[in-house]
């Protein structure tokens, strides 16, 4: 069956979705992979992606995180005594995912779309394109993450041509905001920015972990945040007892963090709609605060943590000229100038 693949490599999560074509129409995107954004580079330069695949590895010096955000930095990453560029690691992670999905689907994707932060210029896109070509993915479509989120939104809601939309992605480590205009064929990025509080999701996790007496254990805070996004109260085990947290308590603790993350939306007024994506967007307070910032309709994707990869798959639907060929080998950096 023909299909296309959308890949979103975030700081904390990597997600992939496919759109399959049956007969004369494309099905809605289906998420096929979500895991921690962790990459292990072996001694033979092959890679493994995701915490489940890396957990058994004892060579922690060969594990990389946050590599996509490092693209554009001239300083390579040192892994296991070898140097690798961030773009080579990103391309290798994308190639690993393409290989994984190809095996599961029984065929290569007709096209791959990979997302990137909205603030990237031509240089960063260029070095990533070059790395993807070297990794056997020369036809990869590079797509700003807010545009991918908007493409996912367009499946459910009508957006008139000429309308403007503010998009805020509340990720685990970074918050990206952008204003888009709906054009006849796609969305155009009119402006973008990163708020002064770049770690809203992680900061909320830390606050919750400290509140329940697990200071420093971000995973405890993450689980509490995810549960409180859906339930009015939760109970968190502690070493000697249980900690009960209600939704109102939770909202009082995190309101300053979310307010700081969403405040830059003011610069995009007036817009017709606000779209929230990213895992932290599941928190009901996020939509309420966004509505306070802008006099506009606020939408939260039904599965905000995977909205970007699903939108990337939708954007990849046009047939590619050639089928990509992927590889899991990562080129090392050699002859580094003194």
Phi, psi and omega in degrees: 000137179289144178201162173235161188232133173247133184234133176235113180256100179264182180286326182249335182225148169244131181224148179221146179221153178239150167244123181256145179252126178232119184070235183255012183223159177262137175283165175294152183296145178237127178287128183243351181201129170219127178203171177297146181278074182232135183232130176248129178252117181283173179296335179268010178074009171279162186235160169229142185237140176098145186297324180298324180279335185263341188303324183279354182281128182270344182274080183296339180291349180257013182256133181238145175225157174062028187286327182297319180293344179274351181299134187103344175276126182287347182272119180287168179265138179265115180232116178059033179084000179244152181257136179224141176281151177301323181291327177293321178293319178297315179296323179293320177297317178296317178297322178298317179294319178299316178300317181298312182291322178301317178296318181290322184274342181081009179196159177285151175292146177291331179204149178239134174243132180238132183271159177214160181298148186293340182276000182290140174260191184296327183296309181297318177298322181294314181292328177290319176302316180297318179293321179294321177298316179297328181275005178089018180235059187291335183266015183295132174275125175264129190227128175302136184301324177296326177294319177298317178299320180293323177298321177294320179296325184295338178294328186256331186231142176285135173234114183292146175299132183095345180288151177251149184220132173268132180240130178233120177257112180265089182271183181290320183244338183224154174239120178249134176235150179202156172245132183241154171242136178280115176259170183304324185256334186199192175255145179245133177280116179267332180193159182207165178188165175235124184294163183290352178248086192281353186236053183301308182299311180295321180295321177296318178301317181295318180298316180293319179299318179294321182298324182266009177082021178242044183307129180095347179259087185297331181297324177297315178295322179298315180296319179296318179299315181296320180290319181288344175288342183240334185244151180288339176201154180222163176238124184249124177296137173240170183307320185243352181200198179241144176252125179258129179233130177262161179301315178301319177299314179302314183293324177296322181292321190260352183306314180300323181292313180293321180299317179295324180288326184267347182304322180298348177298337181302328183294345184263002179290144356270144173227161182277327182217158172237130180244126177254133177225177183090152185302324182290343178293348177293338181293121183304328181298332182300314179294321180296317179291323178297322178294328176290326182288322184228139176277077184206163176289135181250129178241141173240127180302142179303328174229077191298334180292337180244010183301320186290316180292325178293321177294324177296320178296321177296319181291338182276359188300327177303142184293133179280157179290326183219152179278132179286155176235120188257163177212155181257009181276138181250124177288135177278159175272125180234160178056047178293129180302144178293000000 
